[in-house]
Amino acid sequence: MKVALFVPCYVDQLYPQVARATLAVLEARGLTVAFPMEQTCCGQPMANAGCETDARATEERFVRTFAEYDAIVAPSGSCVHHVRHHFDQLPQTDAVRSVRARTHELCEFLLTLPDVAPPPFPFRVGVHVGCHALRGLRQGSPSELGPPQDGPMQQLLRRMPGIQLVPLDRADECCGFGGSFAVDEAAISARMGSDRVADHRRHGAEVLVSADMSCLMHLEGIIRRQATPLPVMHVAQLLNGERP
C-alpha cells in the first residue's frame, strides 16, 4: 500500500511535533509512508471564508500531489472533511473522485490496520471531538440524534492501559473555533471555548485530547489566558507514547 501523509498548514507551521508523531504511529504499524514535498494547503481556509472559487487552484494541486497514492492520511478531521465533502466544486474527474475517496482521518485509518500493543497512559483524559469529525465524518453520535457512542478516537484511546476517559456534560459541543468564526465572532468564540474548558476541568480531566489541532489550538489559548494548567495533546502523541 502506498500511503501519503498530508500535514495541515497549522500543524506544519505551529505543531510539527504532531506531524512527527503521526508519522511514527503509522510506521509503527509497518507502513512505508511518503511525505510529498509538493503538498500545500487543502484549500479549506479560503473556502470557509467564502472564497471558494479562489480555493480551486489549491484544491487542484492537492489532487495532483496525492493522485498516485492508495491512501492519504491526515491528523485532522477538519481537513479530511473538506477534501471529501467540498471538493465537489472541482470537475469530478476520476482523479478527483479517487483522491476524495482515499483521504482518511488518522484514527479511522488506524482502525483498518492490524492492532499493535498501545502504550500506557495513566491519566484522566477529556476527549474533544471536533465538529467536522463528529457531524461531518460521522465519528460519533451527536446528542441530538441519540445516546453518545464512541468514535474511532475513543476506541483507540480505550485500548491504552491505565487511561480514564472522563464523562463530560456536553461531549459533542463545539469548542468555538470554526476557522474564520473565531475572527469574525471573537467574543462568542472565546465564550464557547471557555465553556468547553470548564466542562473538562469540572470532571477532573488531567489532559485534554483531540484529533484536531485546530480545536486544541483554540482551547490551549483560552487555557493559557486563564493561567490554570491543563495540557492539551493530539491523539497521535498519546499513541506514540508521549506524556504531558
N, C-alpha and C positions, 0 to 999 in steps of 0.2 A: 504494500500500500504506500503510495506517495502522499505524504502528509506535509502540509504547509502550515506554518504558524503565522497568523495575522495578529499584529500588535496594534491596538488602537492608539490614536495620536496622543492622548493624555497619559497613557501608560508609558509610551515611548519617551515622552518629554519629562514626566514627573515621577513615575513609578516603575523604572526599568527593572527593579527587583522582582516585580510581579511577572514581567515577561520572562525573566530568567527562571523563576520558579515554575512557570507554566511549561517551559521547555524541559526542565528537569523531570517534571511529573510525567510528561509524555514519553521521554526517553527511558524512564524507569520501567515503562511498560513494553519495552523492546522495540519502540518505533524509531525509525530514522526520520528526523524532522528537518525540513528545509525552511530557511527564512529568506524569501525572495527580497533582495535589496531594492527592487523597483517599487515595492509597495509604498503607498501613501495612505491617505485617509479613505474611509469608505464613502464619504460624502454626507454623512448624517448631519453634522453641524449646519451646513448650508441649507440642507433640505428642511431641517427643523426650524430654521429662521425664516422660512418662506421663500428661499431662493432655490427651489427645486430644479429649475432649468439650469442654473449655474452649477449645480452639483453633478450634472450629467457627465462632464468630461472626467471628473474624478471617479465616478462610478464605472465608466467605460475602462478606465485604467485599471481599476480593481479586477474587472473581468479578464482583461488581457493578462494581468500579472498572475492570476491564480487558475487560469483555464486548464492548465495541464495536470493539476493535482487531483488525486482521488478524494481527498478530504482537506478542507480549510478549517482550522480550529482557532478560535479566539477566546481570550479570557474576558468576555463581555457579552452578556445577553443583549445589551442595547445595540451594539454594532451588528451582531448577528441578526437581530430582528430587522434592522434597516436593510441589510442585504436580502434577506428572504422576502420581506413584505413591501419594500419600497423601491426595489429595482424594476418595478413594473412600468416606470416611465421610460425605460430603455426599450428599443425594439427587441422582442423576445426571440432572439436567435438561439440556436442550440447551445452556444457557449454561455449565454446569459442564463438560460434555464438550468443548465448543468451546474454552474457556479452557485446559483441560488440554492439549489437542492443539496449541494455538497458542503455548504458552510455551516459549521456546528459551534455551539457554545461548549466550552470546555467540559463542564460537568456532565451534560447529556452525552457527549462523545466518550468520556471515560467509562460511562456505564455500559457502553457497547463493547468494551475491551475486557480481556481476562483480568480478573481481580488480582491485586497484589496486596501483601500484608501492609496495612496502613500504619503510620507511625502513631505513637500515643500522643494524646493532647489533654492533659489533666486540668482542664479549665472549664468554667461555666461560660457558655458561648451564647450570645444573642445573634440570631440569624436574620439578616435583612435580604429579602428577595426583591430586586428591582422591578419596577412596573413592566418594563418591556419583557423581562424574563417571565414574570408571573402571568400577565394577561396577554402578552403578545406571543410568547413561545409556549404558553400553557405549562409552565414549570411550577405547578402548584394549583391549589384550588382557592380562588378568591372567595372571601367570606360571604359575599352577596349571592353566591351560587351554591353554597353548601359548606359542610364542615371542612376545616383546613386539612389538607393532605400533604404529605412530604413530596417535594420535588426532587430533582436529581442532586442538588447541592446537599439537602438534608440527608438523603440516602447515603451519600458518600461520607458525610460527617459522622453519622451514627455508627459507622464501622470503626471509627478511631477509638482505641482503648482509652478509657478514662474521661472521655468528653461528656459534658452535660449540656444539652440544648435547653435553654431556659424558655418557659412559656411567656408569651407576650400578650398584652391586651389587644393590640391591633397589628398582628404579624404581617398583614398584607397592605398596610397603609403606606402611601408614598412618602419618601424622605424629603420631597420638596425641591429636589434639584431640577430635573426636567430640562437640562440644557439651557436654552435661552430664557426659559421661565424664571430661573434664578436671577437673571439680569433684569428682565422686564418687570418682575414682581418680587423684588428682593425681600421686602418685609414679610410677605406671605410665605415665601420660600424658607426664610430663616425660622419662622414660627413653626412651620411643618417639620423642619429638621429638628428643632428643639423638642417638639412633642415626641419624635421618634427616639431621640437620645434618652429622654426622660423615661420612656417605656422600658428601654433596655436597662437603665440604672435601677428602676423600681423593682425589677425582677432579679437583680443581683448578677447581671452579666459582667464577667471579667474581661471579655474580649468581644468586640463587635465584628462579625464576619459577613462578607457578601461575596458574590461572584462578579460584581460590577464596581470597579474602582471609581467610576463617576459618582455613584451614590456615596461611597466611602469618603471620597474627596470632600464632598459637601458636608457630610456628618462629622468628619475629622475637623473641619474648620470651625464648626459650632462647638465641638468638644474643647478645642483649644481656647476659644473665647470664653468658655465657661470655667476654664482653668481647673477642671476636675478630671483627672486622668481616666481615660477609657481607651485602651489600644484598639485600633482598627486593623484588620488583616484581610487580604484576599484569600479565598478558599484555596487557591493554588499554593499559597505559602504554608498553610496548615498541612496540606497533603505532601508537601516537600519536606516536612519535618521541622519547620521553623517554629520558633516560640516568640511570644510578645516581649 
